[in-house]
Amino acid sequence: MMDGNDIASETNRKGFISQAWTRLSQIYQGLLDKWTPHTKSRWVASFLLLVIFILRIFLKQGWYIVTYALGIYHLNLFIAFLTPKIDPAMDFDEDENGPALPTRASEEFRPFIRRLPEFKFWLSVTKSTLIGFFCTFIDAFNIPVFWPILVMYFITLFCLTMKRQIKHMIKYRYLPFTHNKPKYRTVDSSVTVN
């Protein structure tokens, strides 16, 4: 049986681990908060990380399954980044039986809200690239495959997915990029209307 000292030391140990984990989480969140406004720098760093990953794949001539899985995951993230948060195909007005997105310049300005925000997109790309890079150091993930088939399958999948996404964008008349709110000209008070 455990006596009072063992229970107290176990509680202190759990408290210490919990405090350490909380502190690490705060440091991590602080770093993310500092990186948030630096969009171009973040993406350049992620691109360089991806180039390093690809260089490792080419130099080691292996881990094609890891590369394929990473490509599929990045494609899914990209599609979520291009897709609106509320799918216009499912969002019908009761009056019109049509999409709720504005279709004319005279309608109310509504910014494009993504299913996957840019920062979360970047963070997921960076994390997954790091995980993929570390997987290239584990021989169990180096499964022998004929890589040209994977490349052709990925290109086919990319083309079909993007074709479907572009058709969806054309059908519901939205662009996945928010432009500035339209500015209206002020009417000169010296001009009178008859």
C-alpha positions in Angstrom: 0.0 0.0 0.0 1.0 3.6 -0.6 1.6 5.7 2.4 1.0 9.5 2.6 4.5 10.4 1.4 4.2 8.3 -1.8 0.8 9.9 -2.6 2.2 13.4 -2.0 5.3 12.7 -4.2 3.1 11.3 -6.9 0.8 14.3 -6.8 3.8 16.6 -6.9 5.2 14.8 -9.9 1.9 15.0 -11.8 1.7 18.7 -10.8 5.3 19.3 -12.1 4.5 17.5 -15.4 1.3 19.4 -15.8 3.0 22.7 -15.1 5.9 21.9 -17.5 3.4 20.9 -20.3 1.4 24.1 -19.7 4.6 26.2 -19.9 5.6 24.4 -23.1 2.2 25.0 -24.6 2.4 28.7 -23.7 5.8 29.1 -25.3 4.6 27.3 -28.4 1.5 29.5 -28.6 3.7 32.6 -28.1 5.9 31.6 -31.0 2.8 31.1 -33.2 1.5 34.5 -32.2 4.8 36.2 -33.1 4.8 34.4 -36.5 1.2 35.3 -37.4 1.7 38.7 -39.1 4.7 37.6 -41.1 2.8 35.8 -43.9 5.5 35.9 -46.6 8.3 34.9 -44.3 6.3 31.9 -43.0 5.5 30.6 -46.5 9.1 31.1 -47.7 10.3 29.1 -44.6 7.8 26.4 -45.4 8.8 26.3 -49.0 12.4 25.9 -48.1 11.5 23.1 -45.7 9.6 21.4 -48.5 12.7 21.8 -50.9 14.9 20.3 -48.2 12.5 17.4 -47.9 12.4 16.9 -51.7 16.2 17.1 -51.9 16.4 14.3 -49.3 14.0 12.2 -51.3 16.1 12.6 -54.5 19.4 12.1 -52.8 18.3 9.0 -50.9 16.2 7.5 -53.7 13.5 6.2 -51.4 10.5 7.0 -49.2 8.2 7.6 -52.2 5.2 6.4 -50.2 5.9 9.1 -47.6 6.2 11.7 -50.4 3.0 10.5 -52.0 1.1 10.6 -48.7 2.5 14.1 -48.0 1.4 15.3 -51.5 -2.2 13.9 -51.0 -2.4 15.6 -47.6 -1.2 18.9 -49.0 -3.7 18.6 -51.8 -6.5 18.1 -49.3 -5.3 21.2 -47.3 -5.2 23.2 -50.5 -8.8 22.2 -51.4 -10.0 23.1 -48.0 -8.2 26.5 -48.3 -10.0 27.2 -51.6 -13.4 26.1 -50.3 -15.8 28.5 -48.6 -16.7 27.8 -45.0 -20.4 27.6 -45.8 -20.9 25.6 -49.0 -23.2 27.5 -51.3 -24.5 24.2 -52.7 -26.0 23.5 -49.3 -26.9 27.1 -48.3 -30.2 28.0 -50.0 -32.3 31.1 -49.3 -35.9 30.2 -48.5 -37.2 32.9 -50.8 -35.1 32.2 -53.9 -34.0 28.5 -53.8 -30.6 29.6 -54.9 -27.1 30.3 -53.4 -26.8 33.0 -50.8 -23.5 34.4 -52.0 -23.8 37.8 -53.7 -23.9 37.5 -57.5 -24.0 41.2 -58.5 -21.9 44.3 -57.6 -25.1 46.0 -56.2 -25.6 43.3 -53.5 -24.1 43.4 -50.1 -20.4 42.9 -49.7 -19.6 39.6 -48.0 -15.9 38.6 -47.6 -14.8 35.1 -48.6 -14.5 33.0 -45.5 -12.4 29.9 -46.0 -13.1 26.5 -44.6 -9.3 26.4 -43.7 -7.9 29.8 -42.8 -4.5 30.8 -44.2 -2.6 30.5 -40.9 -3.9 27.0 -40.1 -3.2 26.0 -43.7 0.4 27.2 -43.3 0.8 25.5 -39.9 -0.6 22.2 -41.2 1.7 22.3 -44.2 4.7 23.0 -42.0 3.9 20.3 -39.4 3.2 17.7 -42.0 6.4 18.5 -43.9 8.4 18.2 -40.7 6.7 14.8 -39.9 7.4 13.6 -43.4 11.0 14.7 -43.2 11.5 12.8 -39.9 9.8 9.8 -41.4 12.5 9.6 -44.0 14.9 8.7 -41.2 12.9 5.5 -40.4 13.7 2.6 -42.7 10.3 1.0 -42.0 8.7 3.7 -44.2 11.0 3.1 -47.1 8.6 0.7 -48.9 9.9 -0.2 -52.4 7.4 1.0 -55.1 7.6 2.0 -58.7 7.5 5.7 -58.2 6.5 6.8 -61.7 3.1 5.2 -61.2 2.7 7.3 -58.0 3.6 10.5 -59.8 1.1 9.8 -62.6 -1.6 8.9 -60.1 -1.0 12.1 -58.1 -1.0 14.2 -61.3 -4.3 12.6 -62.3 -5.8 13.1 -58.9 -4.7 16.7 -58.8 -6.2 17.5 -62.2 -9.5 15.8 -61.4 -9.8 17.5 -58.0 -8.9 20.9 -59.2 -11.3 20.6 -62.2 -14.1 19.8 -59.8 -13.2 22.7 -57.5 -13.0 25.1 -60.4 -16.4 24.0 -61.7 -17.8 24.5 -58.2 -16.3 28.0 -58.1 -17.8 28.9 -61.5 -21.2 27.4 -60.7 -21.6 29.4 -57.5 -19.7 32.5 -58.7 -17.1 32.9 -56.0 -13.4 33.5 -55.9 -11.4 32.2 -53.0 -9.7 35.6 -52.6 -11.2 38.5 -50.7 -10.9 41.8 -52.4 -11.3 45.1 -50.5 -14.8 46.3 -49.7 -16.0 48.5 -52.6 -15.7 52.2 -52.0 -18.5 54.5 -53.1 -18.0 57.9 -54.5 -19.2 60.8 -52.4 -21.9 63.0 -54.0 -20.8 66.6 -54.4 -23.2 68.8 -52.4 -22.9 71.6 -55.0 -24.6 69.4 -57.7 -28.3 69.6 -57.4 -30.7 67.0 -58.8 -33.8 68.3 -60.6 
